[in-house]
Amino acid sequence: MDYHKTKVNNKHSGLKHILHMILCCGFPMVIIGFLPLITKLNPSAGATIAKILPFLCPVMMFLMVTMMIRNNKKSSCCESKYND
């Protein structure tokens, strides 16, 4: 079994990971940028969003990690058969 050959043949997309990170980290930053405008238009909605916002990134990161783990279990390296 050649570990390095199986690692190279793994179809892992870095672009998908980058897009998830942009979504998880960028989306809360965009909301922070628009928070003064939201508060000016509707103060109660702005207060609610301001209370939820600190928890948005950790929740989204948790969801991202669970999706990554679920996808890794579908295409596990142990499921393939090797000719030794």
C-alpha positions in Angstrom: 0.0 0.0 0.0 1.5 3.3 -1.0 0.0 6.0 1.2 1.3 8.9 -0.8 -0.4 7.7 -4.0 -3.8 7.4 -2.3 -3.3 10.8 -0.8 -2.6 12.4 -4.2 -5.5 10.6 -5.8 -8.0 12.0 -3.2 -10.3 14.5 -4.9 -10.2 17.1 -2.1 -11.2 20.6 -3.3 -9.5 23.5 -1.6 -11.9 25.9 -3.3 -14.9 24.4 -1.5 -13.1 24.9 1.9 -12.2 28.5 1.0 -15.8 29.2 0.0 -17.1 27.8 3.3 -14.6 29.9 5.2 -15.7 33.1 3.3 -19.3 32.3 4.1 -18.6 31.6 7.8 -16.3 34.5 8.5 -17.4 37.0 5.8 -21.2 36.9 6.3 -21.0 38.0 10.0 -18.6 40.8 9.0 -21.1 42.0 6.3 -23.9 42.0 8.9 -21.7 44.0 11.3 -21.2 46.5 8.5 -24.9 46.9 7.8 -25.9 46.8 11.5 -26.1 50.7 11.9 -28.3 50.9 8.9 -30.5 48.0 10.2 -30.7 49.7 13.6 -31.7 53.0 12.1 -34.5 51.4 10.0 -35.8 49.1 12.7 -34.3 49.4 16.2 -35.8 46.2 17.6 -34.5 44.1 14.7 -31.1 45.7 15.0 -31.0 44.8 18.7 -32.1 41.2 18.0 -29.4 40.8 15.3 -26.8 42.4 17.6 -27.6 39.7 20.2 -27.5 36.8 17.8 -24.4 38.0 15.8 -21.7 36.8 18.3 -23.0 33.2 18.0 -23.4 33.2 14.2 -19.8 32.4 13.4 -19.4 29.5 15.8 -22.7 27.9 14.8 -21.8 28.2 11.1 -18.3 26.7 11.8 -19.9 23.8 13.6 -22.2 23.1 10.7 -19.2 23.4 8.3 -17.2 20.9 10.3 -20.0 18.4 10.5 -20.6 18.6 6.7 -16.8 18.0 6.2 -16.8 15.0 8.5 -19.9 13.6 6.8 -18.4 14.0 3.4 -15.1 12.3 4.5 -17.0 9.3 5.8 -18.6 8.8 2.4 -15.3 8.6 0.6 -13.1 7.0 3.2 -9.7 5.7 2.2 -10.3 2.5 4.1 -13.2 1.5 1.8 -11.0 1.2 -1.3 -9.4 -2.2 -2.0 -5.6 -2.3 -2.5 -3.7 -4.8 -4.5 -0.7 -5.7 -2.2 
